[in-house]
Amino acid sequence: MAAVEDIGIDLGSSNVLICERGKGIVLNEPAVLAVNHDTRNIISIGHEAYQMMGREPAGISVVRPLQRGTIQDFDMLSILLNYFVMRVVGKHLFNRPRALLSVSATANEIEKRQLILGMLEAGARRTQLMERPLAAAIGAGILINEVSGRMVADIGGATTDIAVISSGEIMARSIQESAGDQITDAIIRYIRLKHNLLIGWRTAEDVKSAIGSVDPEDQNELSLPVAGRNLVSGLPRQVDITSVEIVEAVEEPLRQLVEGFHSVIERIPAELANDVFDDGIVLTGGGASLRGLSSVLQREMQIPVYVAEHPQECIALGCGLALERPGEYQRILGDARKRR
């Protein structure tokens, strides 16, 4: 196996993405593990574990170590990260790669140190951390070292991280729980209340991906047959769910998201607000692809809104680019004297 170049890692609550310098994204897997209750043995990790979600046999559970932006089970997270990094890095006694890791803003200093130690065990010779909005902005092609202010929102699974960046620093920031997971929960709750139908998490995620929309002015109505358990009879049942119903279901999470954008704008100087008005808002993260989201935000904020190219990959790509250009991102990476 050839030596691996430096790697950038997006450690998200829904997915883990790894970018290798010179190759781009080399790994994108769900951040889940299937675990035996009694022995705590790992049955499967990533895609295989995700396929078991909602279908786990007795004695096995599918766990997400990162939920709602916080580390729920650090041991499981370490195993998950070690497994994915080892798949990319392999076992090298020499020429071990450097790593740049982007983690949730809510991770405390102890958790960050443990993650760095875990990366050392996984084969990285040195690991640095980067704030998610900075990594997302770099991956989206924004020149973050410029004086003018740029607004970036990373809409992930557990949280939405909204920030205004100027001169390579975060000037104002808001972390909202209104994100992909909350939208999925809202869909499950809506279908249960309106149709007396209980559906699982994976089914709700499929509905969101296939016909999910947040724009009440969207004229292109879609529908999808959805099967679950009838809460009245207890028997399996199928109903057709429309994109109009999804718009209705996600009204509250969307309102909270808009409030988050407003709160950031209210806390920045007038000159930066003027920059944001001119340059617009850039959306990154898996949730940025939700149909109609950019249109709704643009109407509500009266500011241009753009979705980055390959939004889910922006943070991992941003970490990889920062490692490629250490001189350009010296202030973000810190101790540039050790760079190659």
C-alpha positions as CSV (number, residue, x, y, z in Angstrom):
1,M,0.0,0.0,0.0
2,A,1.4,3.4,-1.0
3,A,2.1,6.0,1.6
4,V,-0.9,8.1,2.4
5,E,-0.8,11.9,2.1
6,D,-2.1,14.2,4.8
7,I,-5.8,13.8,5.6
8,G,-8.7,16.1,6.5
9,I,-11.5,14.7,8.5
10,D,-15.1,15.9,9.0
11,L,-16.3,14.1,12.2
12,G,-20.0,14.7,11.9
13,S,-22.9,13.3,13.8
14,S,-24.4,11.7,10.7
15,N,-21.4,10.9,8.5
16,V,-17.6,10.8,8.7
17,L,-15.8,12.1,5.6
18,I,-12.1,11.9,5.0
19,C,-10.2,13.9,2.4
20,E,-6.7,12.8,1.3
21,R,-4.4,15.4,-0.1
22,G,-4.2,15.1,-3.8
23,K,-7.1,12.6,-4.1
24,G,-10.1,14.4,-2.7
25,I,-12.8,12.5,-0.7
26,V,-11.7,8.9,-0.1
27,L,-14.3,7.9,2.6
28,N,-17.9,8.9,3.3
29,E,-19.6,6.6,5.8
30,P,-22.5,6.9,8.2
31,A,-21.3,7.6,11.8
32,V,-23.0,4.6,13.3
33,L,-22.0,1.3,14.9
34,A,-23.9,-1.9,15.6
35,V,-23.1,-3.1,19.1
36,N,-23.8,-6.3,21.1
37,H,-25.6,-5.2,24.4
38,D,-24.0,-7.9,26.5
39,T,-20.5,-8.2,25.3
40,R,-20.1,-4.6,23.9
41,N,-18.5,-6.3,20.8
42,I,-18.8,-4.3,17.6
43,I,-20.8,-6.1,15.0
44,S,-20.5,-3.7,12.1
45,I,-19.5,0.0,11.4
46,G,-20.6,2.5,8.8
47,H,-22.8,1.5,5.9
48,E,-23.3,-2.1,7.2
49,A,-24.5,-0.8,10.6
50,Y,-26.8,1.8,9.0
51,Q,-28.5,-0.9,7.0
52,M,-29.4,-2.6,10.3
53,M,-31.0,0.5,11.8
54,G,-34.6,-0.2,12.7
55,R,-34.1,-3.9,12.0
56,E,-31.7,-4.8,14.8
57,P,-32.1,-8.3,16.3
58,A,-32.5,-8.7,20.0
59,G,-29.3,-8.0,21.9
60,I,-27.9,-5.7,19.2
61,S,-28.4,-1.9,19.0
62,V,-27.3,0.6,16.4
63,V,-25.7,3.6,18.1
64,R,-24.6,7.1,17.0
65,P,-21.8,8.2,19.3
66,L,-22.3,11.9,18.3
67,Q,-25.9,13.2,18.8
68,R,-27.3,16.7,19.1
69,G,-23.8,18.1,18.6
70,T,-22.3,16.3,21.7
71,I,-20.3,13.2,22.2
72,Q,-22.7,10.6,23.8
73,D,-20.3,7.7,23.9
74,F,-16.7,8.5,23.7
75,D,-15.5,4.9,23.6
76,M,-17.7,4.1,20.6
77,L,-16.6,7.3,18.9
78,S,-13.0,6.4,19.3
79,I,-13.6,3.0,17.9
80,L,-15.5,4.5,14.9
81,L,-12.8,7.1,14.2
82,N,-10.0,4.6,14.6
83,Y,-11.7,2.2,12.2
84,F,-12.2,4.7,9.4
85,V,-8.8,6.3,9.7
86,M,-7.1,2.9,9.7
87,R,-9.0,2.0,6.5
88,V,-7.5,5.1,4.8
89,V,-4.1,5.3,6.4
90,G,-3.3,1.6,6.8
91,K,-0.4,0.5,9.0
92,H,2.7,2.5,8.4
93,L,5.6,2.6,10.7
94,F,7.1,5.5,8.8
95,N,5.7,8.4,6.8
96,R,2.6,8.6,9.0
97,P,0.3,11.4,7.7
98,R,-0.7,14.6,9.5
99,A,-4.4,15.0,10.1
100,L,-6.7,18.1,10.4
101,L,-9.9,17.2,12.2
102,S,-13.1,19.3,12.4
103,V,-15.3,18.4,15.4
104,S,-18.5,19.9,16.9
105,A,-18.1,23.3,18.6
106,T,-19.7,21.8,21.7
107,A,-16.8,19.3,22.3
108,N,-14.9,20.3,25.5
109,E,-11.1,20.4,25.9
110,I,-10.9,16.9,27.5
111,E,-12.8,15.4,24.6
112,K,-10.6,17.2,22.0
113,R,-7.4,15.9,23.7
114,Q,-8.8,12.3,23.7
115,L,-9.7,12.6,20.0
116,I,-6.1,13.7,19.2
117,L,-4.7,10.7,21.2
118,G,-7.1,8.4,19.3
119,M,-5.9,9.8,16.0
120,L,-2.3,9.1,17.1
121,E,-3.3,5.4,17.8
122,A,-5.0,5.3,14.4
123,G,-1.8,6.2,12.5
124,A,-1.7,10.0,12.3
125,R,1.7,11.4,13.4
126,R,0.1,14.8,14.4
127,T,-3.5,16.0,14.6
128,Q,-4.8,19.6,14.7
129,L,-8.4,20.8,15.1
130,M,-10.3,23.3,13.0
131,E,-13.6,25.1,13.6
132,R,-16.3,23.8,11.4
133,P,-17.4,27.1,9.8
134,L,-13.8,27.9,8.8
135,A,-13.3,24.5,7.3
136,A,-16.7,24.7,5.5
137,A,-15.9,28.1,4.1
138,I,-12.5,27.0,2.7
139,G,-14.1,23.9,1.2
140,A,-16.7,26.1,-0.4
141,G,-14.0,28.2,-2.1
142,I,-14.4,31.3,0.1
143,L,-11.2,33.3,0.6
144,I,-11.5,33.6,4.4
145,N,-8.4,35.7,5.0
146,E,-9.9,38.7,3.3
147,V,-11.1,41.6,5.4
148,S,-14.7,41.6,4.0
149,G,-17.2,39.5,5.9
150,R,-18.6,36.3,4.5
151,M,-21.5,34.4,6.0
152,V,-21.4,30.6,6.0
153,A,-23.9,28.1,7.4
154,D,-23.0,24.4,7.9
155,I,-26.3,22.5,8.1
156,G,-25.4,19.2,9.5
157,G,-27.3,16.3,11.1
158,A,-27.4,17.4,14.7
159,T,-26.7,21.1,14.5
160,T,-26.6,24.1,12.1
161,D,-23.4,26.2,12.6
162,I,-24.0,29.7,11.3
163,A,-21.0,32.1,11.3
164,V,-19.7,35.4,9.8
165,I,-16.0,35.2,9.0
166,S,-13.6,38.0,8.4
167,S,-9.8,38.1,8.3
168,G,-9.7,34.4,9.0
169,E,-11.6,34.7,12.2
170,I,-15.2,34.0,13.3
171,M,-16.8,37.3,14.1
172,A,-20.2,36.1,15.2
173,R,-21.7,32.6,15.5
174,S,-24.9,30.8,16.3
175,I,-25.2,27.0,16.8
176,Q,-28.8,25.9,16.2
177,E,-30.4,22.5,17.0
178,S,-32.6,23.0,13.9
179,A,-30.8,20.7,11.5
180,G,-31.2,17.4,9.6
181,D,-32.1,15.3,12.6
182,Q,-34.7,17.7,13.9
183,I,-36.3,17.8,10.4
184,T,-36.4,14.0,10.3
185,D,-38.0,13.9,13.8
186,A,-40.6,16.5,12.6
187,I,-41.5,14.2,9.6
188,I,-41.9,11.2,11.9
189,R,-44.1,13.2,14.3
190,Y,-46.2,14.7,11.6
191,I,-47.0,11.3,9.9
192,R,-47.8,9.8,13.2
193,L,-50.2,12.5,14.2
194,K,-51.9,13.1,10.8
195,H,-52.0,9.5,9.4
196,N,-51.8,7.4,12.6
197,L,-48.8,5.8,11.0
198,L,-45.5,5.0,12.8
199,I,-42.5,5.0,10.6
200,G,-38.8,4.5,11.4
201,W,-35.9,6.8,11.3
202,R,-34.5,5.4,8.0
203,T,-37.9,5.7,6.3
204,A,-38.2,9.3,7.4
205,E,-34.7,10.0,6.1
206,D,-35.7,8.4,2.7
207,V,-38.8,10.6,2.6
208,K,-36.8,13.7,3.3
209,S,-34.3,12.8,0.6
210,A,-36.8,11.9,-2.0
211,I,-39.6,14.5,-1.7
212,G,-38.5,16.7,1.2
213,S,-39.2,20.4,0.7
214,V,-39.4,23.5,2.9
215,D,-40.8,26.0,0.4
216,P,-44.6,26.5,0.5
217,E,-44.3,28.3,-2.9
218,D,-42.8,25.3,-4.6
219,Q,-45.3,24.4,-7.4
220,N,-43.7,21.0,-8.2
221,E,-45.7,18.7,-5.9
222,L,-44.2,15.2,-5.4
223,S,-45.6,12.2,-3.6
224,L,-44.1,8.9,-2.2
225,P,-45.8,5.8,-0.9
226,V,-44.7,5.3,2.7
227,A,-45.2,2.1,4.7
228,G,-45.3,1.7,8.5
229,R,-47.3,0.4,11.4
230,N,-50.9,1.6,11.8
231,L,-51.2,2.8,15.4
232,V,-55.0,2.0,15.5
233,S,-55.0,-1.6,14.1
234,G,-51.4,-2.4,14.8
235,L,-51.1,-3.8,11.2
236,P,-48.7,-2.7,8.4
237,R,-50.2,0.1,6.3
238,Q,-49.1,2.3,3.4
239,V,-50.1,5.9,2.7
240,D,-49.0,8.4,0.0
241,I,-47.1,11.4,1.5
242,T,-46.7,14.5,-0.5
243,S,-44.1,17.2,-0.6
244,V,-46.7,19.7,0.5
245,E,-47.2,17.7,3.7
246,I,-43.4,17.8,4.3
247,V,-43.4,21.6,4.0
248,E,-46.1,21.6,6.7
249,A,-44.2,19.1,8.9
250,V,-41.0,21.1,8.9
251,E,-42.5,24.6,9.5
252,E,-41.2,24.8,13.1
253,P,-37.6,23.7,12.5
254,L,-37.4,26.1,9.5
255,R,-38.7,29.0,11.7
256,Q,-36.0,28.3,14.3
257,L,-33.3,28.1,11.5
258,V,-34.3,31.5,10.2
259,E,-34.2,33.0,13.7
260,G,-30.6,31.7,14.0
261,F,-29.6,33.6,10.8
262,H,-31.2,36.7,12.2
263,S,-29.4,36.4,15.5
264,V,-26.0,36.3,13.8
265,I,-26.7,39.3,11.6
266,E,-27.9,41.3,14.6
267,R,-24.5,40.8,16.4
268,I,-22.1,41.9,13.6
269,P,-20.9,45.5,12.9
270,A,-22.7,47.4,10.2
271,E,-19.8,47.1,7.7
272,L,-19.8,43.3,8.0
273,A,-23.6,43.3,7.6
274,N,-23.1,45.3,4.4
275,D,-20.6,42.7,3.1
276,V,-23.0,39.9,3.8
277,F,-25.8,41.7,2.0
278,D,-23.5,42.2,-1.1
279,D,-21.9,38.7,-1.1
280,G,-24.8,36.6,0.2
281,I,-25.0,33.5,2.4
282,V,-23.3,30.2,1.5
283,L,-24.9,27.0,2.6
284,T,-22.8,23.9,3.2
285,G,-23.5,20.5,4.9
286,G,-25.9,17.7,3.9
287,G,-28.9,19.7,4.9
288,A,-28.1,22.5,2.4
289,S,-29.4,20.2,-0.3
290,L,-33.0,20.2,1.1
291,R,-35.3,21.3,-1.7
292,G,-36.4,24.9,-1.4
293,L,-34.2,25.8,1.5
294,S,-32.1,28.4,-0.3
295,S,-35.2,30.0,-1.8
296,V,-37.0,30.3,1.6
297,L,-33.9,31.8,3.3
298,Q,-33.4,34.3,0.5
299,R,-37.0,35.5,0.8
300,E,-36.9,35.6,4.6
301,M,-33.5,37.3,4.9
302,Q,-33.7,39.5,1.7
303,I,-30.1,38.4,1.1
304,P,-28.8,36.2,-1.8
305,V,-28.3,32.6,-0.7
306,Y,-26.1,30.1,-2.5
307,V,-25.6,26.3,-2.0
308,A,-22.0,25.3,-2.2
309,E,-20.9,22.7,-4.8
310,H,-20.9,19.3,-3.1
311,P,-22.1,20.8,0.2
312,Q,-21.7,17.7,2.3
313,E,-18.0,17.5,1.4
314,C,-17.1,21.1,2.2
315,I,-15.7,20.6,5.7
316,A,-13.5,17.6,4.8
317,L,-12.3,19.3,1.6
318,G,-11.6,22.5,3.6
319,C,-9.5,20.6,6.1
320,G,-7.6,19.0,3.2
321,L,-7.0,22.3,1.5
322,A,-5.8,23.9,4.8
323,L,-3.1,21.2,5.0
324,E,-2.1,21.7,1.4
325,R,-1.6,25.5,2.0
326,P,-0.2,25.8,5.5
327,G,1.3,29.2,4.8
328,E,-2.0,30.7,3.6
329,Y,-3.8,29.3,6.7
330,Q,-1.1,29.8,9.3
331,R,-3.3,31.7,11.7
332,I,-5.9,29.0,11.7
333,L,-3.6,26.0,11.9
334,G,-1.4,27.7,14.6
335,D,2.1,26.6,14.9
336,A,3.2,26.8,11.3
337,R,6.8,26.3,12.2
338,K,6.3,22.6,12.2
339,R,4.8,22.4,8.8
340,R,6.5,20.4,6.0
